[in-house]
Amino acid sequence: MSLFFPVVDESTPHPEDVDAALEPFYGQVLRWDECGEFLCTTAKAPLDWDDPTAGEIELALIRQPATKEKLGSLLLNPGGPGVSGYDFVAESVDVAVTEAVQENYDIVGFDPRGVGRSSQVSCFDSEELDKLIYGIPRNSRGSEGWITGQNELTHAFGQACLTSTGALLANVDTPSTARDLDMLRAALGEDQLDYLGYSYGAYVGTIYAGLFPEKVGRLVLDGPIDPSLGEAQITLAQAQGLETALRSYLTACMPAGTCPFQGSVEDGMATVRAILDAVSKNPLPSTDGRSLGADTLLIAIAAPLYSAETWTALDTVFTTVLAGQADFALTIVDGYYGRTPDGDYTGNLFEALRAVRCLDYPAQNSVALMKEQGKALTSAAPRLGPYFAYSDLACLSWPFHSDNVPAPVAAPGAAPILVLGTTNDPSTPYQWAVSVAAQLESGILITRQGDGHTAFNKGNACVDGAVEQYLIDGVVPQVDLWC
């Protein structure tokens, strides 16, 4: 006797006029099965969109059906690159979107190519990854010995990624992910893409609009990255953004006495720089055998700055570090990278982030120019900027290099696109949202005045109302909004 387990649900692909080699991907039926409170499936995508016959990869999807009458499918991307959109929906759908949006849309999360449950970038084992992320260089930052050591380390990492990942490593660029997005749109049965992207996810949406303007449905780009900027410009702007956010944090905590700083805000800023310099020279030991150096401490400072709600964690970071204790700061960094207490990693954020970045932005190989850029970083963000320098070393010896030329995206003919920016965003500075909205022929700018990363579903009724009206009723603001 055979047992039959029925499929819970399946899609009806939208007919598309595509090349014959792409028809099996665009026309695939997605068969959804129960996975806890959600529905899950796996889609197929070409390994190489320029050569669809070269092989296939898998993309993991998760769906929460609309709780009331369905308008369509809303695809989500939480950012990164390297963050799991699958987990974003499974673990925090109420953070991802408001209740009103959940009522009207199937909420669909996916792990982009190279990430998480999809065909993923794989490199070092956990022990080797610990050494890369948390290791302490033997030489002082910026010295010839330090530069040589960084190059050797990143070369070894890149070769390990190539060995473990294979041809996928050359095909995790953002345009490929945007093309996956269009294929998923059709496989879900949608004639146009309704999409909400946060941070890097907004960048994916911007690139999508440039590639497929006629397929744009209701796109919300929250905290976007300016596609016209190169790597050095992005690094400079992010250093400035984090330094401004740090100033806001100190302005709030010092009068309240919650953080361990005294004097003026400028005194506090100088103390933070002094702390970074101190742990750079003398890393703090932790109870598990690791050490806290300046690069790791920078992540422990930056991560809580993403939201004013987590500023209290930053109080503890500074209090414990000033007391010579590294454990709490390392816990913050562990959470950022998905490292568990037993030393394993739950995702591949670090690997995917490196792989995508090295394919999206050309890396310049002049150490002399890197040093000049380091001076510019110190001038623009004197407290944090020096620790952003030499970022191009990460991709200098990567197995594959980018031929992408940063350029504005206009998306002529696209339906109206909402671009959201927060005035004191520490990660994707507000001016990027202004620029993206101006570049897009149909861009509408919505500004959230305040602190923190991204704008939607952060408790601002003006922002949330405008986005909900746009997604649910198709109402487009007649002018840019200031909220």
Residue pairs with C-beta under 8 A, 6 or more apart in sequence:
7 31
7 32
7 33
8 32
8 33
8 34
8 39
9 31
9 32
9 39
10 29
10 30
10 31
10 32
11 29
11 30
11 31
11 32
11 187
11 188
11 189
12 29
12 189
13 26
13 27
13 28
13 29
13 186
13 187
13 188
13 189
14 185
14 186
14 188
14 189
14 190
14 191
15 27
16 23
16 26
16 27
16 186
18 26
19 52
21 52
21 53
22 46
22 52
22 183
24 44
25 44
25 45
25 46
25 52
25 183
25 187
26 183
26 186
26 187
27 186
27 187
28 43
28 44
28 187
29 187
30 41
30 43
30 61
30 187
30 188
31 41
32 39
32 40
32 41
32 63
33 39
33 40
33 41
34 40
35 62
35 90
36 90
37 64
38 62
38 63
38 64
38 89
38 90
39 62
39 63
39 64
39 65
40 60
40 61
40 62
40 63
40 86
41 61
41 63
42 58
42 59
42 60
42 61
43 58
43 59
43 61
43 110
43 183
43 184
43 187
44 56
44 57
44 58
44 59
45 56
45 57
45 58
45 59
45 113
45 180
45 183
46 52
46 54
46 55
46 56
46 57
47 54
47 55
47 56
47 57
47 167
47 168
47 171
48 54
48 55
48 167
48 170
48 171
48 176
49 171
49 175
49 176
49 179
54 167
55 167
57 113
57 118
57 119
57 168
58 118
58 119
59 110
59 111
59 112
59 113
59 118
59 119
59 180
59 184
60 86
60 110
60 111
60 116
60 117
60 118
61 86
61 108
61 109
61 110
61 184
62 86
62 89
62 90
62 108
62 109
62 110
63 73
63 89
63 106
63 107
63 108
63 109
64 89
64 93
64 102
64 106
64 107
65 106
66 102
66 103
66 104
66 105
66 106
67 102
67 103
68 103
68 104
69 103
69 104
70 104
70 105
70 106
71 104
71 105
71 194
71 472
72 105
72 106
72 190
72 194
72 217
73 105
73 106
73 108
73 185
73 188
73 189
73 190
73 194
74 97
74 101
74 105
74 106
74 107
74 108
74 194
74 195
74 196
74 471
75 108
75 109
75 110
75 181
75 184
75 185
75 188
75 193
75 194
75 195
75 196
76 85
76 88
76 89
76 96
76 97
76 107
76 108
76 109
76 110
76 195
76 196
76 197
76 201
77 85
77 110
77 112
77 195
77 196
77 197
77 198
77 200
77 201
77 204
77 205
78 84
78 85
78 88
78 96
78 198
78 199
78 201
79 197
79 198
79 199
79 200
79 201
79 202
79 223
80 112
80 115
80 199
80 200
80 201
80 349
80 352
80 353
80 356
81 112
81 114
81 115
81 174
81 200
81 352
81 353
81 356
81 357
82 114
82 115
82 347
82 348
82 349
82 350
82 351
82 352
82 353
82 356
83 115
83 200
83 347
83 349
84 109
84 111
84 115
84 116
84 117
84 347
85 109
85 110
85 111
85 112
85 115
85 201
86 109
86 110
86 111
86 116
86 117
87 109
87 116
87 347
88 96
88 109
89 96
89 107
89 108
89 109
90 109
93 102
93 107
94 102
95 457
96 107
96 109
96 196
96 457
97 105
97 107
97 196
97 457
98 457
98 464
98 468
100 468
100 472
101 107
101 467
101 468
101 471
101 472
104 471
104 472
105 194
105 471
108 184
108 188
110 118
110 184
111 117
111 118
111 120
112 118
112 172
112 177
112 180
112 204
113 119
113 168
113 171
113 172
113 176
113 177
113 180
114 120
114 121
114 168
114 172
114 348
114 352
114 355
114 356
115 121
115 347
115 348
115 352
116 347
116 348
119 168
120 165
120 348
120 351
120 352
121 161
121 165
121 168
121 169
121 172
121 348
121 351
121 352
121 355
122 161
122 164
122 165
122 348
122 351
123 129
123 157
123 160
123 161
123 164
123 165
123 348
123 351
124 132
124 157
124 160
124 351
126 339
126 343
126 344
126 345
127 343
128 160
129 345
129 350
130 290
130 339
130 343
132 153
132 157
132 350
133 296
133 333
133 337
133 350
134 290
134 291
134 293
134 296
134 330
134 333
135 153
136 283
136 291
136 293
137 146
137 149
137 150
137 293
138 145
138 146
138 149
139 145
139 146
139 149
140 146
140 280
140 281
141 280
141 294
141 386
141 387
141 389
141 390
142 371
142 374
142 389
142 390
147 367
147 390
147 393
150 390
150 393
151 393
151 396
151 397
154 393
154 394
154 395
154 396
154 397
154 398
155 397
157 354
158 397
158 398
158 399
159 399
161 169
161 351
161 354
161 355
161 399
162 169
162 399
165 355
169 355
169 399
169 400
170 359
170 399
170 400
172 352
172 355
172 356
172 359
173 356
173 359
173 360
173 402
173 404
174 203
174 204
174 207
174 356
174 359
174 360
175 207
175 211
175 404
177 204
178 204
178 207
178 208
178 211
178 212
179 211
181 193
181 195
181 204
181 208
182 193
182 208
182 211
182 212
182 215
185 192
185 193
185 215
190 217
191 215
192 215
192 216
192 217
192 415
193 208
193 212
193 215
193 216
193 217
193 219
194 217
194 218
194 219
194 471
195 205
195 208
195 217
195 218
195 219
195 220
196 220
196 222
196 456
196 471
197 203
197 204
197 205
197 219
197 220
197 221
197 222
197 224
198 222
198 223
198 454
198 456
199 222
199 223
199 224
199 225
199 427
199 428
199 453
199 454
200 225
201 222
202 221
202 222
202 223
202 224
202 225
202 419
202 428
202 436
203 224
203 225
203 227
205 219
205 220
205 221
205 224
206 221
206 224
206 225
206 227
206 409
206 436
206 440
207 227
207 409
208 216
208 219
209 216
209 219
209 409
209 411
209 414
209 417
209 440
210 227
210 409
210 410
210 411
213 411
213 412
213 413
213 414
214 413
214 414
216 411
216 414
216 415
216 417
216 442
217 415
218 415
218 470
218 471
218 474
219 414
219 415
219 417
219 418
220 417
220 418
220 420
220 456
220 467
220 470
220 471
221 417
221 418
221 419
221 420
221 433
221 436
222 420
222 454
222 455
222 456
223 420
223 421
223 422
223 425
223 427
223 428
223 433
223 453
223 454
223 455
224 419
224 421
224 428
224 432
224 433
224 436
225 234
225 428
225 432
226 234
226 431
226 432
226 435
226 436
226 439
227 406
227 407
227 408
227 409
227 436
227 439
228 406
228 407
228 408
228 409
228 435
228 439
229 237
229 406
229 432
230 361
230 362
230 406
231 357
231 361
231 362
231 363
231 391
231 392
232 364
232 373
232 392
234 361
235 373
235 377
235 388
235 391
236 373
236 376
236 377
236 380
236 381
236 385
236 388
237 429
237 431
237 432
238 388
238 427
238 428
238 429
239 377
239 380
239 381
239 384
239 385
239 388
240 380
240 381
240 385
240 429
241 425
241 426
241 427
241 428
241 429
242 301
242 302
242 305
242 381
242 384
242 426
242 427
243 269
243 381
243 382
243 383
243 384
243 385
244 424
244 426
245 305
245 424
245 425
245 426
245 451
246 269
246 272
246 301
246 305
246 383
246 384
246 426
247 265
247 269
248 424
248 451
249 259
249 305
249 308
249 311
249 314
250 259
250 261
250 265
250 268
250 269
250 272
251 265
252 308
252 311
253 259
253 261
253 311
253 314
253 315
254 261
254 262
254 265
254 268
258 312
258 315
259 268
259 314
259 315
259 318
259 319
260 315
260 318
260 319
260 322
261 267
261 268
261 271
261 318
262 268
269 383
270 383
272 301
272 318
272 383
272 384
273 382
273 383
273 384
275 297
275 318
275 321
275 322
276 294
276 297
276 298
276 384
276 387
277 294
279 292
279 293
279 294
279 297
279 321
280 293
280 294
283 291
283 292
283 293
283 326
284 291
284 292
284 321
284 324
284 325
284 326
285 291
285 292
285 326
286 292
286 326
286 327
286 330
287 327
288 327
288 330
290 326
290 330
291 326
292 300
292 321
292 326
292 329
292 330
294 387
295 387
296 329
296 330
296 333
297 321
297 329
298 384
298 387
299 332
299 333
299 336
300 317
300 329
300 330
300 332
300 333
301 314
301 317
301 384
302 426
302 427
303 310
303 332
303 333
303 335
303 336
304 310
304 311
304 313
304 314
304 317
304 332
305 311
305 314
305 426
306 426
306 427
306 452
306 453
307 451
307 452
307 453
308 450
308 451
308 452
309 452
313 332
316 328
317 328
317 329
317 332
320 326
320 327
320 328
320 329
321 329
333 339
334 340
334 341
336 349
337 345
337 349
337 350
338 345
338 346
338 347
338 349
339 345
339 346
340 346
354 394
354 395
354 398
357 394
357 395
358 394
358 395
358 398
358 400
358 401
358 402
359 400
359 402
359 404
360 402
360 404
361 395
361 402
361 404
361 406
362 401
362 402
362 403
362 404
362 405
363 392
363 394
363 395
363 396
363 398
363 401
363 402
364 370
364 392
365 392
365 396
370 389
370 390
370 392
370 393
371 389
373 389
374 386
374 389
374 390
377 385
377 386
377 388
377 389
378 385
378 386
378 389
379 385
381 388
395 401
395 402
408 439
409 436
409 439
409 440
410 439
410 440
410 441
411 417
411 440
411 441
411 442
412 441
413 441
414 440
414 441
414 442
415 442
416 442
416 443
416 444
416 470
416 476
417 440
417 442
417 443
417 444
418 444
418 446
418 466
418 467
418 470
418 476
418 477
419 433
419 436
419 437
419 440
419 443
419 444
419 445
419 446
420 433
420 446
420 447
420 448
420 454
420 455
420 456
420 463
420 467
421 428
421 430
421 432
421 433
421 434
421 437
421 445
421 446
421 447
421 448
421 455
422 430
422 433
422 447
422 448
422 449
422 450
422 451
422 452
422 453
422 454
422 455
423 430
423 447
423 448
423 449
423 450
424 430
424 450
424 451
424 452
425 433
425 452
425 453
425 454
426 451
426 452
426 453
427 453
428 453
428 454
430 447
433 445
433 447
434 445
436 443
437 443
437 444
437 445
437 480
438 445
444 476
444 477
444 480
444 481
445 480
445 481
446 455
446 463
446 466
446 467
446 477
446 480
446 481
446 483
447 455
447 480
447 481
447 482
447 483
448 455
448 458
448 460
448 462
448 463
448 483
449 482
449 483
450 458
450 460
452 458
455 463
455 483
456 463
456 464
456 467
457 464
460 483
462 481
462 483
463 481
463 483
466 477
466 481
466 483
469 475
470 476
470 477
